[in-house]
Each structure stands twice: as C-alpha cells, then as structure tokens.
Amino acid sequence: MVRSRPVLARLPRMGRARTGMTIYVTAIGDGEARAHWIDRRTVIWTVDPSLTHALACAPDGGIGCRDGRLTGETRTLPLTPGTLSAGQRRAWPHLAGGTALTLRPEDARLAKDVLRGQVVAVARDASGAVAAATGVQIPGVLDDVYAGAAHARLGPSGRLLPRLALWAPTARRVELAIGGRTHPMRLDEETGVWSARGRPAWYGKDYTYLVTVYSPAAGRVVTGEVTDPYSLAAAPDGVRSRLVSLDDPALKPPGWDRLAKPAPVPLDRAVIYELHVRDFSASDASVPEELRGTYAAFCQDGEGMRELRALAADGLTHVHLLPVFDFATVPERRSDRTEPGLDLAALPPDSERQQERVALTADRDSFNWGYDPLHYTVPEGSYATDPDERIREFRAMVAALNGAGLRVVMDVVYNHTHSAGVLDPIVPGYYHRLLEDGSLATSTCCANTAPEHAMMGRLVVDSVLTWARQYKVDGFRFDLMGHHPKANILAVRAALDALTPERDGVDGRSIILYGEGWSFGEVAGDARFEQATQANMAGTGIGTFDDRLRDAVRGGGPFDDDPRVQGFGSGLAGAPNGAPANGTEEQQRERLRHYADLVMLGLTGSLRDYVLPSGRKGSDVGHNGAGAGYADRPADAVAYVEAHDNETLFDALAYKLPARTPMADRVRMQVLSLATVLLGQGAAFVHAGGERLRSKSLDRNSYDSGDWFNRLLWDCSAGNGFGAGLPPRAGNEAAWPYARPLLADPALRPGCPAIRAARAAFGELLRIRASTPAFALGSAEEVRRRLSFPAGGEGVIVMRVDTAGLDPRWDVVVAVLNATPSPCTPPVAVPPGRRIELHPVQAASADEVVRRSSFDPAAGTVTVPARTVAVFVISNEISSENEFPAP
C-alpha cells in the first residue's frame, strides 16, 4: 500500500476503496515496454535483426526521441544479435519468437547500476537514426543479478532488538519512518536488501518505508512512502505497517501455545465447509450485537457455533474461511461504515428497492468477500471488534474452531493485489505481471501479480509459512491457482512439509492445499510457465476444483444466458421445465447420458484412467473442449456443486426445476445433488448453508451485495434468504425476467420443516461418509479395483464399492442416486447367503421416504423412491435370510 508524499512525488494514494490501475508510461514508445531484459546478458525484443541495437540508460530518466535522435543524457550499451538457449526458451516461452540480443560481458557487469535508472531499448538504421525505441521489462535480469535475495531475511525479525528489511534493489535510497523519526537503511549490494536495526521501544509502533526510485510511471526519480509487503500487523485501514513480535503474549489468547487440534484429515477424506466470517454471525441474534460479523463471534455459544459443533459431530472436518487477510474494500473502523437504510424485510420479495439501497452503501458498508489484498500476512481488521486487536482475535477464532472439532482453511489470494500501487512503487515493474507491450495484466479482474518472478514467488511461500506457524492454519485454498506456476505451489507444499511440531509448533504435512485450477488470460495454455491447473497438478495431491461434476449436477454452466438449463440434479431426468435452452427431447436425453458419465466420473475422484460403463476412460469424456477426467489420484480433485461464486444450489434449482415442483421435492433434489459430492472419492466441498437450503435471492455474484443478500440464517423461522428482493442489477439484470416471478412465488420460500429435513438428510450423508472406508479408498488403484457402476437406468446412478478387507462389517456398499420423479428398481447382485440392508444411518432416518427403500430377493432388485439417495450395505456374515427389513 502506497501513500504519496506531496513534497516529493504524486504516486497513487491507496485507500480502502477501489482505485484505478497504475498506468505505466515512459518518455518513449507511447508507454510501451516491449523489450525484455531476461538475464544480465540477454535482451529479447521483437525487432528487425538487421538494425543496430543498444540499451540507452539514464540514471535520472528523461530519455526522449526527437527527429530520429535520442534526447537527454544517456549511456549506451551495445547489443549484438544472439541465440536463445534451450533453457532460456523454456523459461520464457512467450518470448521465444523474439529477437535475442546480447550485451558485452563488461556491460553486463554494469547491470545493477543501470537498473537504478531509466532503460530504453533502441534500434537504429544504417544512417544512425532511431528506427524504434521502447521501454524495457526487467524482472528477469533482477532475478539473475540479485539471486542471493532468495535466502535473505525480509520484513520484521529479531526478538529483543528488532530488524526491518526490504527488498528494493533498484532504489537509490530507502529510509525507515517509525515513531515520528526517519532512520537511514543500509543496502546489501549482493542481495538488494535494505535493512535497519532498532531498539525494543520500536515494538508496537507504526512504520513505513520511504523509497527513492526511478519510476516508469512518473518518468523520473521519485520518493514514495510505502508499507511493508512483509507486514505482520497494520494500523487501521492498512495505512501503515505496525511492528510487532507475534511471540508477544499480549497477542495470544489464553492457551494458544498449548492449543490442541483435531486429528489431521487427508485431503481425500476431508469434508470442507466454505464460510464467510461476516456471514457466519451478522444475522445471528444469539450473538451479542457488538460481536456480530467478527472473529469474536466464533468464541460465543451462539446458534452458529452450536451448528458447527453439530456438523463436526456428523463428520464435517474443515471450515474454509473466505479471505481473512488484510483487504481493501471495507473500512476497518465500524464508525466509518454506513449500512443500508429502510426496513428491507418489509419490501416486496420481487422488488428492485432492496438492491438499490444495498448499492448506495456498497463501497462503505461492512461487507465484501475480500478478494482484494492489501497486506498478505496481516489479519483483516474489519472482522475484529477493534482493528488493533485483530491478531489476538484471529487466533482466538482458530482456537474456537479447533475446539469445536474443526480444522481451519484460509482462502488466499496471491494472484493479484487490489491495485498495482500495493507493491509496484517498491520495485517498479517487478511484482506485477506485464503483458508483452508493458501494460499491466488484469485478467484476474485486478492487478495480476507475477509469482513466476523469484521474489514474488518467495513472498507467497513466506506468507503461507507465517500463517501456518503463527496462526496454526490447517489448510490453504489458492484463488485462481492456475495463474501461479506449478513450481510455486509445489514450493509451498515442500516448505510446509518441512514444518515439524518440535521446531515449528505445527505438523506441516497435515496441512491441506487445494485451489482453482482454471486456465485463462495471458498465462492460458502454459503460455508463460507450467501452470498450477487441473491437469498439471494431477499426481501432486494438491487438489483442484472439479467443475465437471458441478456442471453435470446443476446443468449448463455458470455463464448461461438462460439460467434454466437443466442437469442431472435439477430435473433433466424426467422433469423438463419447458425452457427452449434445454433443446429437443432427444438432445435432453443425450445430454443426460453425458451428464451421468460426468457424475460417475466425479464419484471416482475424476480419475482420468478410470473406465466408465460406456467403455470410455475419464480422459476421453469431454467437458468444454478438454478431457473431463484429469486426476491421477482422488486427492487431486475437490468435488463441489456450489460455492460462493454463482447462484447457491437452492437458487439454481429454483431456476431449473419446473416451477410447480413441491418444496418437499426441491429438498430431495438439493440432498441428491449434495450426495454426489459427499459420497464420492476425493475431497468434498460444500458452501455454508447449502445443508439448510441457503438462498441469496438468486444473486449470482454476491461479492459486494451486503449483509442483506448474503444472509446465513441459523434460525429456520427466518427462512433461507429467498425472496429478499431482485438481486443486484450489476451482474443479474439480464436474469430479472426469470427471477421476478420466482421471487414473488410464496411456495418457493421454505419453512422450518423443509429446512430441517434438508439439514437432517445432509447430516445423515455426512455420517454415512464418515462411517465407512467405501468413500475414502485413497488410491487410484483401489478405486479402479473396488468401485464400479452397475446399470441403473436413465436418470439413475448405481455405485457399488467392494469393501472386503477394509470394513469389518460389510463387504459391499451400494449407493443408488435416483434423480427421476418415479421409483427405480435397479438390480443389485448379492452374494449367496449375504444380507443386504439400508445403511444403519438411513435405516434410522428421519426421512420416512428413504426408509421405504426395499430389496426384492426374488427379483434381485432394490426399489428406491423418487428423488432419493439410498445407501445399502451387504454384510460380510452369512445369513439364513436375505431380505430387506420392514421399516
């Protein structure tokens, strides 16, 4: 985060609200930087090789071009045509087609000095006139000449006597501003690290760095006041870093050093509950008002914590917290926030007024998802009762969740910052990814970072290690992980694996990692490096989200113009909604067959070499132009059908199921959809409230929709959030014609019986998953050997798991997912003399419909009611009878 010093340089001031992007300009080439200095001797530039080339350097900037000649005081370093090595081509694939130009050895030794000023690549014709000139991108050469920085101490360190260190290799001068005084910092020429040592009195004080550096944005040398990228604490709103020792007892809740954690759970056995800190308690009347929406709410015995403990008892293993690092878009002091006016609950359920009121205060209210980082390694202050208490209260939250039997996952967002001004003023042109022309890459929606650069990649690793060691976080979910190099995520894994309880206080090997393995933007298709995408992460045990299962169950995709496209769990099997987007009857049947393959594949953990009943391997089944099966082992895939992104599952079903579908059947389809997640191999991921029919009133992107549209209601008498008004115009208006009649329909607002039924069925599925190894086979070999899909009929999936030798009670577990509106009777082979029965959890179910499931020994078939998931078990003991017990 940067603040300008008015007497020196007008750099962008970063407040807590959204800001514009930094636009890079130089005095040459209309702001372009098309040349790339990739190491001390090599420049790549797509330019006519027959011209004469050089680097023009000016310590204070000012290079220009007039009438074919450079202006300003410059030093020229000749460049001669060269050839890229195989290693250089691998390291810079997106530049491999450019012209390689080489510096003389004696000039390469000048790189450190040259990089502290303006550098321009120049091409001259035979007459000596300038034919082309452009700015130069410098991350590669910085990584080369300052390779020693990879192991230097950065940020705050020391015990009694603090030390502060900042990597700013291109800076002319760096000073430390702390306690009302300015202190000089020393430069280590080998590493590019500036450092200063202080006194114990520095602890608890706010500080910033004054960095004097050549800025391409300004076209001259400027001095900017910046916060520490390695900050461990911050003043409210992140305007300054704060020097603390995380070992200070005042920053620890009682018992922190003796915290007992729930037993570790491998990723393929995890059941993860995605939760937003503010959502958790903002609408919970059982929590004191002053604690709602804060870390402290997790330390209360409110309805939300009681429910989390109950879910943990059922089999939930992890709570995944949406971003809880210091982010930019919520004022951290409560007194600085403004909430929507009016009694929104009194407005009609299909009104536009609710979203209008929410939009008026969206930039100043208490809510945002938080995907806009300021300081990666500082807890967010708006979630604290007082931003100055954020560290202690964050730790107390972790302890409370651990005490409830749940491990804690952090959603981390290292792929971008909320603007380039967070990091760029420290080392201009380094921390953020630039496109080939020098413009800022923003494919993530914000200022993309560049973890392929050594020190940005190191910042990712160091930050994760701090959260693991100092905050005892049990897992990390990487936002847009495909924008990271695979090597960077593997470096995180290796660093965590090295943590030991004896030395670090945590077992790093027990920490789980997963993320969004999407491929898009300037890095798509491994354009710049091998990405951390679904297929590339296969075999690593680092999970990626399985969008194949999501799309098959819900139907269509998250960006459909018509939200009524149906899927396996939303009525495509026998309950058409009449929308033209679903196609003809034959097209629907063909799509249902394809979706069934995707669901079966998801139940295996999306293994690419699993052979489906159709005879096709997972990798041969298509999904959006790629092979649907991509995993080498179950731990590579994270199964889900809803998350914070896109409509909730209940809302998707509201769009997709026929309008007259009774609420009881909507509940059954919700449960069936969730069963595809909970009864499969690999990690199971559920969105908070999905077990209780949570709605966001059809909002497909509620990142800034306030508490109103994001309500998580633990009290069923308050409903589920459906009918809170038309969802915010931005991102939803095109769907309003579909949404309006649904929101106005009182039959679509569930009452307590429906919500309780959904929660009870969800808990049963959790207990079934937790009570048998059938749903945690562990390896691909075991899945291929033990798991099969007997024929079930159209709209019915039968999954059979051989558990002989794994389970002391049962030799076989059979799950039947009947997505049709009619009972189904698939055959089930039962070994002679063995007994088949409902899983004990379902035999005692509160759902009388599932208890009606039966077995006909004469026909060798089971009967499963409509829209029902039934799990049967075949005992490993010989029985004199083989019939299904009466309910």
JOFEN-V803353 format. One record per residue. N is the residue number from 1. RES is the residue in three letters. OMEGA is omega as a letter, one per 40 degrees, with the letter a starting at -180 (none if undefined). NEAR is the number of other C-alpha atoms within 8 Angstrom. D_LAST is the distance of its C-alpha to the last C-alpha in whole Angstrom. Layout:
n = <N N>
res = <RES RES>
omega = <OMEGA OMEGA>
near = <NEAR NEAR>
d_last = <D_LAST D_LAST>
This chain:
n = <1 2 3 4 5 6 7 8 9 10 11 12 13 14 15 16 17 18 19 20 21 22 23 24 25 26 27 28 29 30 31 32 33 34 35 36 37 38 39 40 41 42 43 44 45 46 47 48 49 50 51 52 53 54 55 56 57 58 59 60 61 62 63 64 65 66 67 68 69 70 71 72 73 74 75 76 77 78 79 80 81 82 83 84 85 86 87 88 89 90 91 92 93 94 95 96 97 98 99 100 101 102 103 104 105 106 107 108 109 110 111 112 113 114 115 116 117 118 119 120 121 122 123 124 125 126 127 128 129 130 131 132 133 134 135 136 137 138 139 140 141 142 143 144 145 146 147 148 149 150 151 152 153 154 155 156 157 158 159 160 161 162 163 164 165 166 167 168 169 170 171 172 173 174 175 176 177 178 179 180 181 182 183 184 185 186 187 188 189 190 191 192 193 194 195 196 197 198 199 200 201 202 203 204 205 206 207 208 209 210 211 212 213 214 215 216 217 218 219 220 221 222 223 224 225 226 227 228 229 230 231 232 233 234 235 236 237 238 239 240 241 242 243 244 245 246 247 248 249 250 251 252 253 254 255 256 257 258 259 260 261 262 263 264 265 266 267 268 269 270 271 272 273 274 275 276 277 278 279 280 281 282 283 284 285 286 287 288 289 290 291 292 293 294 295 296 297 298 299 300 301 302 303 304 305 306 307 308 309 310 311 312 313 314 315 316 317 318 319 320 321 322 323 324 325 326 327 328 329 330 331 332 333 334 335 336 337 338 339 340 341 342 343 344 345 346 347 348 349 350 351 352 353 354 355 356 357 358 359 360 361 362 363 364 365 366 367 368 369 370 371 372 373 374 375 376 377 378 379 380 381 382 383 384 385 386 387 388 389 390 391 392 393 394 395 396 397 398 399 400 401 402 403 404 405 406 407 408 409 410 411 412 413 414 415 416 417 418 419 420 421 422 423 424 425 426 427 428 429 430 431 432 433 434 435 436 437 438 439 440 441 442 443 444 445 446 447 448 449 450 451 452 453 454 455 456 457 458 459 460 461 462 463 464 465 466 467 468 469 470 471 472 473 474 475 476 477 478 479 480 481 482 483 484 485 486 487 488 489 490 491 492 493 494 495 496 497 498 499 500 501 502 503 504 505 506 507 508 509 510 511 512 513 514 515 516 517 518 519 520 521 522 523 524 525 526 527 528 529 530 531 532 533 534 535 536 537 538 539 540 541 542 543 544 545 546 547 548 549 550 551 552 553 554 555 556 557 558 559 560 561 562 563 564 565 566 567 568 569 570 571 572 573 574 575 576 577 578 579 580 581 582 583 584 585 586 587 588 589 590 591 592 593 594 595 596 597 598 599 600 601 602 603 604 605 606 607 608 609 610 611 612 613 614 615 616 617 618 619 620 621 622 623 624 625 626 627 628 629 630 631 632 633 634 635 636 637 638 639 640 641 642 643 644 645 646 647 648 649 650 651 652 653 654 655 656 657 658 659 660 661 662 663 664 665 666 667 668 669 670 671 672 673 674 675 676 677 678 679 680 681 682 683 684 685 686 687 688 689 690 691 692 693 694 695 696 697 698 699 700 701 702 703 704 705 706 707 708 709 710 711 712 713 714 715 716 717 718 719 720 721 722 723 724 725 726 727 728 729 730 731 732 733 734 735 736 737 738 739 740 741 742 743 744 745 746 747 748 749 750 751 752 753 754 755 756 757 758 759 760 761 762 763 764 765 766 767 768 769 770 771 772 773 774 775 776 777 778 779 780 781 782 783 784 785 786 787 788 789 790 791 792 793 794 795 796 797 798 799 800 801 802 803 804 805 806 807 808 809 810 811 812 813 814 815 816 817 818 819 820 821 822 823 824 825 826 827 828 829 830 831 832 833 834 835 836 837 838 839 840 841 842 843 844 845 846 847 848 849 850 851 852 853 854 855 856 857 858 859 860 861 862 863 864 865 866 867 868 869 870 871 872 873 874 875 876 877 878 879 880 881 882 883 884 885 886 887>
res = <MET VAL ARG SER ARG PRO VAL LEU ALA ARG LEU PRO ARG MET GLY ARG ALA ARG THR GLY MET THR ILE TYR VAL THR ALA ILE GLY ASP GLY GLU ALA ARG ALA HIS TRP ILE ASP ARG ARG THR VAL ILE TRP THR VAL ASP PRO SER LEU THR HIS ALA LEU ALA CYS ALA PRO ASP GLY GLY ILE GLY CYS ARG ASP GLY ARG LEU THR GLY GLU THR ARG THR LEU PRO LEU THR PRO GLY THR LEU SER ALA GLY GLN ARG ARG ALA TRP PRO HIS LEU ALA GLY GLY THR ALA LEU THR LEU ARG PRO GLU ASP ALA ARG LEU ALA LYS ASP VAL LEU ARG GLY GLN VAL VAL ALA VAL ALA ARG ASP ALA SER GLY ALA VAL ALA ALA ALA THR GLY VAL GLN ILE PRO GLY VAL LEU ASP ASP VAL TYR ALA GLY ALA ALA HIS ALA ARG LEU GLY PRO SER GLY ARG LEU LEU PRO ARG LEU ALA LEU TRP ALA PRO THR ALA ARG ARG VAL GLU LEU ALA ILE GLY GLY ARG THR HIS PRO MET ARG LEU ASP GLU GLU THR GLY VAL TRP SER ALA ARG GLY ARG PRO ALA TRP TYR GLY LYS ASP TYR THR TYR LEU VAL THR VAL TYR SER PRO ALA ALA GLY ARG VAL VAL THR GLY GLU VAL THR ASP PRO TYR SER LEU ALA ALA ALA PRO ASP GLY VAL ARG SER ARG LEU VAL SER LEU ASP ASP PRO ALA LEU LYS PRO PRO GLY TRP ASP ARG LEU ALA LYS PRO ALA PRO VAL PRO LEU ASP ARG ALA VAL ILE TYR GLU LEU HIS VAL ARG ASP PHE SER ALA SER ASP ALA SER VAL PRO GLU GLU LEU ARG GLY THR TYR ALA ALA PHE CYS GLN ASP GLY GLU GLY MET ARG GLU LEU ARG ALA LEU ALA ALA ASP GLY LEU THR HIS VAL HIS LEU LEU PRO VAL PHE ASP PHE ALA THR VAL PRO GLU ARG ARG SER ASP ARG THR GLU PRO GLY LEU ASP LEU ALA ALA LEU PRO PRO ASP SER GLU ARG GLN GLN GLU ARG VAL ALA LEU THR ALA ASP ARG ASP SER PHE ASN TRP GLY TYR ASP PRO LEU HIS TYR THR VAL PRO GLU GLY SER TYR ALA THR ASP PRO ASP GLU ARG ILE ARG GLU PHE ARG ALA MET VAL ALA ALA LEU ASN GLY ALA GLY LEU ARG VAL VAL MET ASP VAL VAL TYR ASN HIS THR HIS SER ALA GLY VAL LEU ASP PRO ILE VAL PRO GLY TYR TYR HIS ARG LEU LEU GLU ASP GLY SER LEU ALA THR SER THR CYS CYS ALA ASN THR ALA PRO GLU HIS ALA MET MET GLY ARG LEU VAL VAL ASP SER VAL LEU THR TRP ALA ARG GLN TYR LYS VAL ASP GLY PHE ARG PHE ASP LEU MET GLY HIS HIS PRO LYS ALA ASN ILE LEU ALA VAL ARG ALA ALA LEU ASP ALA LEU THR PRO GLU ARG ASP GLY VAL ASP GLY ARG SER ILE ILE LEU TYR GLY GLU GLY TRP SER PHE GLY GLU VAL ALA GLY ASP ALA ARG PHE GLU GLN ALA THR GLN ALA ASN MET ALA GLY THR GLY ILE GLY THR PHE ASP ASP ARG LEU ARG ASP ALA VAL ARG GLY GLY GLY PRO PHE ASP ASP ASP PRO ARG VAL GLN GLY PHE GLY SER GLY LEU ALA GLY ALA PRO ASN GLY ALA PRO ALA ASN GLY THR GLU GLU GLN GLN ARG GLU ARG LEU ARG HIS TYR ALA ASP LEU VAL MET LEU GLY LEU THR GLY SER LEU ARG ASP TYR VAL LEU PRO SER GLY ARG LYS GLY SER ASP VAL GLY HIS ASN GLY ALA GLY ALA GLY TYR ALA ASP ARG PRO ALA ASP ALA VAL ALA TYR VAL GLU ALA HIS ASP ASN GLU THR LEU PHE ASP ALA LEU ALA TYR LYS LEU PRO ALA ARG THR PRO MET ALA ASP ARG VAL ARG MET GLN VAL LEU SER LEU ALA THR VAL LEU LEU GLY GLN GLY ALA ALA PHE VAL HIS ALA GLY GLY GLU ARG LEU ARG SER LYS SER LEU ASP ARG ASN SER TYR ASP SER GLY ASP TRP PHE ASN ARG LEU LEU TRP ASP CYS SER ALA GLY ASN GLY PHE GLY ALA GLY LEU PRO PRO ARG ALA GLY ASN GLU ALA ALA TRP PRO TYR ALA ARG PRO LEU LEU ALA ASP PRO ALA LEU ARG PRO GLY CYS PRO ALA ILE ARG ALA ALA ARG ALA ALA PHE GLY GLU LEU LEU ARG ILE ARG ALA SER THR PRO ALA PHE ALA LEU GLY SER ALA GLU GLU VAL ARG ARG ARG LEU SER PHE PRO ALA GLY GLY GLU GLY VAL ILE VAL MET ARG VAL ASP THR ALA GLY LEU ASP PRO ARG TRP ASP VAL VAL VAL ALA VAL LEU ASN ALA THR PRO SER PRO CYS THR PRO PRO VAL ALA VAL PRO PRO GLY ARG ARG ILE GLU LEU HIS PRO VAL GLN ALA ALA SER ALA ASP GLU VAL VAL ARG ARG SER SER PHE ASP PRO ALA ALA GLY THR VAL THR VAL PRO ALA ARG THR VAL ALA VAL PHE VAL ILE SER ASN GLU ILE SER SER GLU ASN GLU PHE PRO ALA PRO>
omega = <a i a i a a a a i i a i a i a i a i i i i i a i i i a i i i a i a i a i a i a a a i i a i a i a a i i a i i i a i a a a i i i i a i i i i i a i a i a i a i i i i a i i i i i i i a a a a i a i a i i i a i i a a i i i i a a i a a i i i i a i a i a i a i a i i i i i a i a i a a a a i i i a i a a a a a a i a i i i a i a a a i i a a i a a a a i a i i i i a i i i i a i i a i i a a a a a i a i i a a i a i a a a i i i i i a i a i a i i a a a i a i i i a i a i i i i i a i i a i a i i i a i i a i a i a a a i i i a a i a i a i i i a i a a i a i a a a a i a a i a a a a a a i i i a a a a i a i a i i i i i i a a i i i i i i i i i i a i a a i i a i a i i a a a a i i a i a a a a i a i i i i a a a a i a i a i a a a i a i a a a a a a a a a i i i a a a i i a a i i i a a i i i i a i a a a a a i i i i i a a i i i i i a i a i i i a a a a i i a i i a i a a a a i a i a a a a i i a a i i a i a a i a a a a i a i i i a a i i i i i a a i i a i i a a a a i i a a a i a i i a i i i i i a i i i i i i a i i a a a a i a a a a i i a a i a a i i a i a a i i i a a a i a a a a i a i a a a a a i i a a i a i a a i i i i a a a a a i i a a i i i a a i a i a a a i i i i i a a i a i a i i a i i i i a i i i i i i i i a i i i i i i a i i a a i a a i i a a i a a i i a i i i a i a i a a i i a a i a i a i i i i a i i a i i i a i i i i a i i a a i a a i i i i a i i a i i i i i i a a a i a a i a a i a i i i a i a i i i i i a a a a a a i i a a a a i a i i a i i a a a i a i a i a a a a i a a a a a i i a a a i a a a a a a i a i a a a a i i i a a a i i i i i a i a a a i i i a i a i a i i i i a a a a i a i a a a a i a i i i a i i a i a i a a a a i a i a i i i a a a i i i i a i i i i i i a i a a i a i i a i a i i a i a a a a i i i a i i a a a a a i i a a a i a i i i i i i a i i i a i i a i a a i i none>
near = <12 16 12 12 11 6 4 9 10 7 9 9 8 11 9 10 9 8 8 5 9 10 7 11 11 13 10 13 10 7 11 14 14 13 13 12 14 12 12 12 10 11 13 13 11 9 7 6 7 4 9 11 12 11 12 12 13 15 9 9 11 12 14 9 10 7 4 8 8 9 10 8 7 9 7 8 10 9 12 9 9 8 6 9 6 6 7 8 11 7 8 10 10 7 8 8 6 9 12 12 14 11 14 9 7 6 9 10 8 8 10 9 7 12 10 13 15 17 12 13 13 13 13 13 10 7 5 6 9 13 9 7 11 13 16 12 11 12 11 11 11 11 12 9 10 11 9 8 12 8 5 8 6 11 12 13 10 7 6 6 9 14 12 11 12 10 10 10 11 12 13 8 9 12 11 13 12 12 8 5 6 8 9 8 11 7 8 8 6 7 12 13 15 13 11 12 8 8 8 8 5 11 9 8 10 12 13 13 12 13 15 12 15 17 11 11 9 9 13 11 12 11 11 15 12 15 13 10 8 12 16 12 12 13 12 10 12 11 12 11 15 13 14 11 8 7 6 8 5 6 10 12 10 4 6 10 4 5 7 6 8 9 4 7 8 8 12 13 12 13 13 13 12 14 12 10 13 11 13 12 14 10 11 14 6 6 13 7 6 5 11 14 12 14 15 13 12 11 9 8 9 10 11 11 11 9 9 9 10 8 10 12 8 11 12 13 12 12 13 13 13 12 12 12 12 14 15 15 12 15 14 11 12 8 4 8 11 8 9 9 6 5 6 8 6 5 10 10 10 12 9 9 8 12 13 9 11 13 9 8 11 11 8 12 13 13 11 10 9 12 8 12 15 12 13 12 13 12 11 12 15 14 13 15 12 9 14 9 11 14 12 11 12 12 12 14 12 12 10 10 13 13 10 10 12 13 14 14 13 13 13 10 12 11 14 14 14 15 12 11 13 13 12 12 12 10 13 10 10 11 14 15 10 10 9 7 8 13 11 13 11 8 9 10 5 12 15 14 12 13 15 10 12 9 11 12 12 10 9 11 12 8 11 9 10 10 11 13 11 7 10 9 14 11 10 14 13 13 11 13 13 14 11 14 13 13 8 12 10 8 9 11 9 8 10 12 10 8 13 11 8 6 6 9 9 11 11 11 9 9 12 11 12 12 14 14 12 10 11 9 7 9 12 8 7 8 10 10 11 10 14 15 14 13 7 9 14 13 9 6 10 13 14 14 13 12 9 11 14 13 13 15 14 16 13 10 6 6 4 8 6 7 9 11 12 15 16 16 16 14 16 12 15 8 10 11 10 6 9 5 7 11 9 6 6 7 9 11 8 8 8 14 9 8 12 12 10 13 13 11 16 16 12 14 17 15 17 14 9 10 9 12 7 5 6 9 12 17 12 10 12 9 8 4 5 6 12 15 14 13 15 11 14 17 14 18 15 15 17 15 15 13 10 10 8 10 14 15 14 12 13 12 12 10 12 13 15 10 8 4 8 7 10 7 9 11 13 11 13 14 13 15 12 12 10 11 13 11 10 13 15 18 16 15 12 14 11 10 9 12 10 10 13 16 12 16 14 13 12 10 10 12 8 9 15 14 11 8 13 11 11 13 13 8 8 11 6 7 12 14 15 14 12 17 15 18 15 12 8 5 8 11 9 7 10 10 7 8 11 10 9 11 16 10 8 6 7 10 10 11 9 9 7 11 14 10 11 15 10 9 12 11 11 12 11 12 11 10 13 9 6 9 11 10 10 10 9 12 8 10 6 10 11 9 6 10 12 8 11 9 8 11 7 7 13 12 13 13 11 13 11 10 13 10 6 6 10 7 6 12 13 12 14 11 11 12 12 16 15 13 9 7 11 11 9 11 10 8 5 9 5 4 9 14 14 13 11 14 10 6 10 12 9 7 11 7 8 7 8 13 12 9 12 9 12 11 8 4 6 11 11 13 12 16 13 11 15 14 13 12 11 11 13 13 12 10 6 8 8 5 7 10 10 11 6 3 5>
d_last = <64 68 70 74 77 79 82 81 79 76 73 70 69 65 63 60 59 59 63 64 65 68 70 72 76 79 82 82 80 78 76 75 74 74 76 73 75 72 74 78 80 78 77 75 76 76 80 83 84 87 88 89 86 86 84 86 85 86 86 86 84 86 87 87 89 92 94 92 93 91 92 91 92 90 90 90 88 88 85 86 84 81 78 75 73 70 69 70 68 65 65 66 65 65 69 70 72 74 77 78 81 82 84 87 86 88 87 83 84 85 81 80 83 83 79 80 82 81 81 82 82 85 86 90 91 95 97 95 93 90 88 84 83 79 78 76 73 73 69 70 74 72 70 72 75 73 71 71 69 66 66 68 67 66 65 65 66 67 67 70 72 70 71 70 70 70 70 72 75 76 77 81 80 77 77 75 75 73 74 77 79 79 79 80 78 79 78 78 79 77 74 74 73 75 74 75 75 75 75 72 73 71 68 66 68 68 69 70 72 75 75 78 78 79 76 76 75 78 80 82 81 79 78 74 73 69 66 65 63 62 61 59 59 61 62 60 60 61 65 66 64 64 65 63 62 58 59 60 58 58 56 53 51 50 49 49 51 48 45 42 40 36 36 37 35 36 36 34 31 32 30 33 33 36 37 40 42 43 40 38 40 42 40 38 40 38 41 45 46 49 46 44 45 46 45 45 42 40 42 40 37 36 33 34 34 31 29 31 30 26 26 28 26 23 25 28 31 34 36 38 41 43 46 48 51 54 54 56 55 54 57 56 57 55 58 59 56 56 52 52 53 52 48 46 43 45 46 44 41 43 47 49 50 48 49 52 52 50 53 56 55 53 56 56 53 50 48 48 46 49 50 54 55 58 58 55 55 55 52 52 54 52 49 51 52 55 56 58 55 53 53 52 49 48 48 46 44 43 43 40 38 38 38 34 33 34 37 40 41 44 44 48 50 53 54 56 58 58 61 64 66 63 65 67 70 70 71 71 70 68 64 63 63 66 66 68 71 70 68 65 62 59 56 54 55 57 60 58 59 60 59 60 63 64 64 61 59 60 59 56 55 57 55 52 53 54 51 49 52 52 49 47 45 42 42 44 43 46 47 48 48 50 53 54 55 53 55 55 51 52 54 52 49 52 54 50 50 53 52 51 50 53 56 54 51 48 47 47 45 42 43 41 43 42 43 44 45 47 50 53 56 59 57 55 55 56 60 61 59 56 53 50 48 44 46 49 47 44 45 46 42 43 40 41 39 37 38 37 33 34 36 33 30 32 35 38 40 41 44 44 46 43 40 38 37 34 32 29 27 29 28 31 28 28 29 32 34 37 40 43 42 39 41 41 38 39 40 36 35 37 36 33 33 36 33 30 33 34 30 30 33 32 29 31 33 36 37 40 41 37 37 34 33 36 38 40 40 39 42 43 40 42 42 45 47 46 44 40 40 42 40 42 39 35 37 40 37 35 33 32 32 33 36 39 41 40 37 34 31 30 34 34 31 32 35 33 30 31 33 30 27 25 24 21 21 24 22 20 23 24 21 21 25 25 22 25 27 25 23 27 30 33 33 30 32 31 33 32 30 29 25 26 28 31 34 38 38 39 41 42 44 44 46 48 46 47 44 43 42 40 38 35 34 32 31 29 31 34 32 32 35 35 38 40 43 44 44 48 50 51 49 46 49 49 45 46 46 42 41 43 40 37 38 39 36 34 31 31 31 28 27 25 22 22 24 21 19 21 22 18 17 21 20 17 19 22 20 19 22 24 21 22 26 25 26 29 31 34 36 37 37 34 32 34 33 30 28 28 27 26 26 24 26 27 26 23 24 22 23 23 25 26 25 27 29 28 25 25 21 21 23 21 20 19 19 18 20 20 22 23 22 20 17 18 18 20 21 20 22 20 23 23 22 20 16 14 11 10 13 12 13 10 7 9 10 12 11 8 10 10 6 7 9 9 12 14 17 19 20 19 18 15 14 14 14 17 19 16 16 14 15 14 16 17 18 22 22 22 19 20 17 15 12 9 6 4 0>
